[in-house]
């Protein structure tokens, strides 16, 4: 009798992010190789994208085909993540040769989004491969807490 085998090619990690409505935020994520050495990201031909979509318990906000079913509330400029409707409103993702990827959004943009629970995806497209290699490296819940105060 044959033994059933399974392979999981999803290498994305889950990281939940919590921010406050009306507050600017910045998050630095460091990527390293399997030996623990930081990746020289500025020398790699990667284009980074992030999208934050509404969470809908009846249907997923994101399909494995890379098509978001709902409009994104936050999206990076030149995003390769396909969303049904979105205007880029996050800052451009910055990278460095110490393996750091910096994600950020201004207080002005965060004042315009509704508080609540969302999902996000961070991925890169490797333009040096043919065809382009696309990998989602982070995903998770994106919680926007309400804030009754106004900016100082």
Secondary structure per residue as TSV (DSSP state, phi and psi in degrees):
chain	resnum	aa	ss	phi	psi
A	1	X	-	360.0	133.4
A	2	X	-	-76.1	142.8
A	3	X	-	-89.4	131.7
A	4	X	-	-73.2	132.1
A	5	X	-	-109.1	158.4
A	6	X	-	-143.2	139.8
A	7	X	-	-129.7	134.2
A	8	X	-	-116.6	111.4
A	9	X	-	-94.0	2.2
A	10	X	-	-79.4	105.9
A	11	X	-	-101.1	7.3
A	12	X	-	-69.2	148.4
A	13	X	E	-105.7	151.0
A	14	X	E	-98.8	128.2
A	15	X	-	-141.3	114.6
A	16	X	-	-81.6	140.1
A	17	X	E	-120.4	135.0
A	18	X	E	-126.4	126.2
A	19	X	E	-131.9	175.1
A	20	X	E	-117.3	133.8
A	21	X	T	-56.0	134.9
A	22	X	T	83.5	-3.4
A	23	X	-	-107.3	141.0
A	24	X	-	-71.5	156.1
A	25	X	E	-146.8	154.0
A	26	X	E	-145.8	136.6
A	27	X	E	-133.5	127.5
A	28	X	E	-107.6	122.8
A	29	X	E	-114.6	130.8
A	30	X	E	-105.0	127.6
A	31	X	-	-105.8	133.2
A	32	X	B	-129.5	157.9
A	33	X	-	-80.5	-178.7
A	34	X	T	-65.1	-17.6
A	35	X	T	-89.9	-1.2
A	36	X	S	87.2	10.8
A	37	X	-	-90.7	130.6
A	38	X	B	-61.1	140.6
A	39	X	-	-78.5	138.4
A	40	X	-	-82.4	81.9
A	41	X	T	-71.1	-27.5
A	42	X	T	-72.4	-21.9
A	43	X	T	-89.1	-15.5
A	44	X	S	-82.5	147.5
A	45	X	-	-90.8	61.7
A	46	X	E	-104.5	143.6
A	47	X	E	-116.1	121.8
A	48	X	E	-95.5	145.2
A	49	X	E	-140.9	145.5
A	50	X	E	-139.3	142.4
A	51	X	E	-141.1	141.5
A	52	X	E	-118.5	121.8
A	53	X	E	-120.5	154.7
A	54	X	E	-60.0	144.6
A	55	X	-	-90.5	128.1
A	56	X	-	-131.5	113.8
A	57	X	T	-68.3	-20.1
A	58	X	T	-85.2	-26.7
A	59	X	S	-147.4	143.5
A	60	X	-	-65.5	150.0
A	61	X	S	-80.7	-11.8
A	62	X	B	-145.0	134.4
A	63	X	-	-105.3	156.5
A	64	X	T	-62.2	-17.2
A	65	X	T	-76.1	-6.1
A	66	X	S	90.1	11.9
A	67	X	B	-106.6	119.1
A	68	X	B	-76.0	138.1
A	69	X	S	-85.1	-21.6
A	70	X	S	-116.6	161.5
A	71	X	-	-68.1	140.1
A	72	X	E	-80.7	146.4
A	73	X	E	-95.3	-27.8
A	74	X	E	-133.0	135.4
A	75	X	E	-153.4	142.1
A	76	X	-	-79.1	153.8
A	77	X	T	-60.3	147.2
A	78	X	T	55.1	33.5
A	79	X	-	-66.1	138.5
A	80	X	-	-92.7	-3.8
A	81	X	S	-80.9	122.2
A	82	X	B	-79.0	124.1
A	83	X	-	-124.6	153.5
A	84	X	S	-68.5	-28.0
A	85	X	S	-166.4	123.0
A	86	X	-	-165.5	142.9
A	87	X	-	-110.7	126.8
A	88	X	-	-55.3	128.1
A	89	X	-	-139.0	-4.0
A	90	X	S	-89.8	165.5
A	91	X	-	-72.7	155.8
A	92	X	-	-62.5	136.9
A	93	X	-	-68.3	130.7
A	94	X	E	-109.0	148.4
A	95	X	E	-132.7	161.7
A	96	X	-	-143.1	176.5
A	97	X	T	-83.7	10.2
A	98	X	T	-100.8	14.3
A	99	X	S	81.3	8.3
A	100	X	E	-88.0	132.6
A	101	X	E	-116.0	121.6
A	102	X	E	-108.1	123.8
A	103	X	E	-110.0	139.7
A	104	X	E	-157.7	153.5
A	105	X	E	-145.0	142.1
A	106	X	-	-78.4	162.3
A	107	X	H	-64.0	-33.2
A	108	X	H	-61.4	-47.1
A	109	X	H	-65.8	-43.4
A	110	X	H	-67.6	-20.1
A	111	X	H	-72.6	-24.2
A	112	X	S	-92.6	-5.5
A	113	X	S	-98.5	152.1
A	114	X	-	-80.1	142.7
A	115	X	-	-70.0	154.2
A	116	X	E	148.4	-173.4
A	117	X	E	-103.1	133.1
A	118	X	E	-132.5	179.0
A	119	X	E	-124.4	152.8
A	120	X	E	-135.2	162.2
A	121	X	E	-140.4	132.4
A	122	X	E	-118.5	123.7
A	123	X	E	-141.4	164.7
A	124	X	E	-127.8	154.7
A	125	X	E	-116.9	122.0
A	126	X	E	-88.0	105.6
A	127	X	T	-79.8	-5.8
A	128	X	T	-85.5	-7.8
A	129	X	S	-102.6	155.9
A	130	X	S	-126.6	116.7
A	131	X	S	-69.5	169.1
A	132	X	-	-55.0	138.5
A	133	X	E	-93.0	128.9
A	134	X	E	-118.6	129.3
A	135	X	E	-134.9	130.3
A	136	X	E	-86.2	118.7
A	137	X	E	-100.2	-29.7
A	138	X	E	-134.9	147.5
A	139	X	E	-153.8	162.6
A	140	X	E	159.3	-171.8
A	141	X	E	-78.5	146.4
A	142	X	E	-128.9	104.1
A	143	X	E	-100.6	126.1
A	144	X	E	-109.8	109.7
A	145	X	E	-79.0	146.1
A	146	X	-	-73.9	156.4
A	147	X	-	-143.1	116.0
A	148	X	-	-80.2	-15.6
A	149	X	S	-83.6	159.0
A	150	X	-	-100.2	160.8
A	151	X	-	-61.3	143.6
A	152	X	-	-78.7	360.0
